[in-house]
Amino acid sequence: MQRDLVQQRGWIARQDFLDGVALGQIMPGPLALYPFLERWVAGDKREHHVRDRPRNAPARTAVGMAGVTFYGLLWLLGSNDLIASFLNIQLYWTTWFGRVAIFAGPVIAYLVTKLICLGLQRKDGDLLEHGVDTASSAACPAASSPRKPAR
């Protein structure tokens, strides 16, 4: 791959290629360590399953969404020059958008996700407290009229 991209096609410099390979080799480590780090930071020693509802662990869900947002922004901003060209805007503006979004995006995603999870928990609590209305009753007009005494 290096021979093809660096030497034959000249699409990327050798050092940039090696940096990309090194980053790709490093990334699985933090992803594999995340559950253990999260357990240590949160102090949560309970057993967890794949089918746990995300709304029941709002902080964990929000951190995951912040990570997805961060990765998505990195992926998007990797082609900011193409985005600027396609949308016919200055590269300067896409670069500044990226600089702000890479920090603000995950924070906003964290807050929005946590609020959504807490709202869903509140809705579940109301549903458990009040139940579900399974039948509706309508007054029958004949039932409301006074009965005539039988003769």
C-alpha positions, 0 to 999 in steps of 0.5 A: 500500500505504501509503495502504491500511494507514496511512491507510484501515485505520489498521493501522500507523503511518506511521513503522513502515511506512516502517521496515519498507520500509527494512528490506526494502530493506536486507536483500538487500544482506547476502544478496548479499554473504554469499558474498564475505564468507564467502570473505574471512573463511574464506580459502577460495579453492577453487571451489564448486558447488551440488551440494557436500555441506553436511557437507564444509563444516561451518562454512559449513553451521552459519553458514547454519543459524544465519542461518535460525534467527535469521530464523525467530525474528524471524519468530516473535517478530513475532507474540509477542502473538498467540502469548501470546494463543493459548497463554494465557500472559503477553506478558511471558514471550513477550517474555523468551523472544524476548530470550533465544532471539534470541541463544541460538538461532543459537548453539545451531543453529550448534553442533548443525549443526557437530557433525552435519556433523562426525559425518557426515564421520566416518561417511564416513571410516569407510565409506571406510576399512572399506568396505561389507560386501556379502556375508554368509557362513554356515557350512554344517553339512555343511562343518564335519563331518569327511569320511569317506575314500572307499573 
